[in-house]
Amino acid sequence: MSRIRAMTFASVYPMYVAKLERKGRTETELREVIRWLTGLDDAAIDAELASESTFPDFFGAATLNENASLITGSICGVKVQEIEDPLVQQVRYLDKLVDELAKGRPMEKVLRG
């Protein structure tokens, strides 16, 4: 878990973009998901990318969506709703939303509530 704490949002973001683009989705859709989950606007997301914020800093700047707890299911074989470490759970929420987009789930279903 300490690996997640040391990772930067900027190092993972291009991987999210590449995964989605391979599946016919867009960076704009990724941004929509990030805005929904974190409450950050595009300027704040850009600032986090530019400053190479670690995940603790990135989620520390965020206000998690009140419906984030509705994100359920498994990521890497672990149910996101059962993860006890709040930071790891937040990162996995984002991973799960990206996976759902990549699998072609409609945006209105990805963005709970």
N, C-alpha and C positions, 0 to 999 in steps of 0.2 A: 504494500500500500504506500510505502514511502516513495516508490517510483512515481506514482500518480501525483504526489505532492511536489515533486521536483520537475515534472513535465510542464512545458509552457503551452498555453492555449495556441500560440502562434505556430508551434511545431505540429499540432494535431489538426488545425484548421484546414491546411491544404489537403490532408488525407480525407477529411470529410468531403471537401469539394470534389476531389477526384473520384471518390466512391459514388457520389451522387451523379456526377456528370456521366460516368460509365453506364449508369442506369437510366439516363435520359432526364434526370432532374437538374435543377439549376442552383447556382450559388445564391441567387435571390431567394429561392425557397429555403435554403439553409439559413440565411439571415432571418427569414421570417420565424423559423423554429427557434433560433437563438434569442430573438427579441421576445417571443412568447414565453420561453422558459425563464429568461434572466431579467426581463424588464429593461435591458440595455437597448439604446437606440443605435443606429448605424455608426454615428460618430463615436459613441462610447466603445462599440465593438472594434472599430478601427484603432482607437487609442489603446485598447487592450492588446491588439495584435502588434502595434508599433512598439509598445513598451515591453513586449515579450513577457507578459504577466504569467506567473505560474498559475496552476488551477486554483490553489487557495486564494490568490489575489483576485483572479478573474471572478470566482464565485463570491468572494468577499465584497466585490463591487456591485454584485447583482442583488436584485430582490426577486427571489424565486416565486414563480407564478403560484397562486393559491391552489390551482388545480394540478400541480406537479405530482401530488400523491396519487393521482388517477393513472399515472404511467405505471403499468404493470407488465409483467412478462420477464423472460430471461434474456440475459446478455452474457455471453461467455459461460453459459451454463448456470448462472446465478440469477435468482429472482430479484429484480431491482427493488421490489417492495420489502424484501427481507434484509437488505444491506443495512448494517447498523451504523457504520461510519458515515456521517452526513456528507462529507466532501466526496467520498467514493460514490455514494448514492447519487449526488448531483451530477457527477461526471457520467455515471452510467445512465441517468435519465437522458442526458444529451446524446449519448451513444445510441440509446434505444430509439429516440426520435429520429435520428439520422438513419438507423436501420429501417424503420418503418417507411420513411420517405423512399429509401433505395428500393424497397420491395414494392413500391407503387401504391402505397396506401394514400388515399385522398387527403389533402391538407386539412380539410375540416375534421377528419377523424384523428389525424396526428395531433392536432391542437385540441386537446380535451377541453370540454366545457365551452 
